[in-house]
Amino acid sequence: MTLTSKGFVLFLFLVLPIAAQDVANKLPPSIQTSGEAVIIAKPDRAQIDIGVVTQADNSQNAASKNATQLGAVLAQLKQLLGTGADVKTISYSLSPNYRYPTGGGEPTITGYTATNVVRVTLDDLTQVGNVIDAATGSGANRIQSLQFTLKNRETVEAQALTEAARNARKKADTLAAALGVNILRILSVSESSPIVVPVRSVAYARAEATSTPIESGTIEVQATVSLSVEISPR
């Protein structure tokens, strides 16, 4: 006897749920847990973004004025930190300034603004305040950002992952003991990339003060590990 096409399709619909159920029944009994960890670290590197903003009636004068002003800032920074200081340009812009008529119509160009931002990277955190003072005292008119980071970020991330994995396993052991079962083996492990929460400061302009006090604070490195273990009755 041969099966018709309709009978064959019906046969497949009957077999597939049974096969899926067999696969599910073959999965070993398990416990799933997750562990979290937060490592607190002291920052050992700072990045300061220092800007010079200048305006003039035409683009050439705005750019020239900016170059002169920034040159004075860089000279002062090299005098403070030495010629080997880690200073690099991260952005530059030269754009027109517009005046918009109150009654509508085409805007007119009233001048140009040049902006040049350099980043200073420091491993000596005691110099952060001195760098800000030297820069603003020699022509910088914008401290765009200040961020404290870690030189060896991978080391702290590994500590966070290790602690999170231990916490996940401890939870699995606690559940197994409470349920009266044994843990046979680890079935799977997954982790979320560690999250580093750096210390940042908001952007601010030059303030009149004898010195700029800076507190580096701490950095949080967060990690999560998910664990699945096979269990068996005792």
Secondary structure, 3 states (H helix, E strand, C coil): CCCCHHHHHHHHHHHHHHHHHHHHHHCCCEEEEEEEEEEEECCCEEEEEEEEEEEECCHHHHHHHHHHHHHHHHHHHHHHHCCCCEEEEEEEEEEEEEECCCCCCCCEEEEEEEEEEEEEEECCHHHHHHHHHHHHHCCCCEEEEEEEECCCHHHHHHHHHHHHHHHHHHHHHHHHHHHCEEEEEEEEEEEEEEEEECEEECCECCCCCCCCCCCCCCEEEEEEEEEEEEEEEC
